[in-house]
């Protein structure tokens, strides 16, 4: 039986990078996907079949602390139910905010957490990257400049 990977998709470039990685991994795994509820595009770009789960975006661009905190808790509850249903061997993400609650909770279910910092980050980690650096079992960067600054980071080249 193939192991299942839970893929946390973001919008735009995050989705493109993650789906490129999924294509590279190929048919060796089964896939399930998490997409934020208000993203109408990412699901249509999936090329490898698997169930798609939707969760509330854990934080808004406006950064209202109280609202973001409440949304984070609700998103985390939704992620918890998905993790209990899917029981993935690992969660993979490239950096959207939805990755944080999913990956933190994945550690509680003993799933591995693999994080790839988005390729747009060349000299400093994103906010999600700074959090995931402490959470992820494997932390990849797409630029050697970042690997030089973060000793646990693994530079393995660019995804596209």
Secondary structure, 3 states (H helix, E strand, C coil): CCCEEEEECCCCHHHHHHHHHHHHHHHHCEEEEEEECCCCCHHHHCCCCCCEEEECCCCCCCCCHHHHHHHHHHHHHHHHHHHHHHCCCEEEECCCCHHHHHHHHHHHCCCEEEEECCCCCCCCCCHHHHHHHHHCCEEEECCHHHHHHCCCCEECCCCC
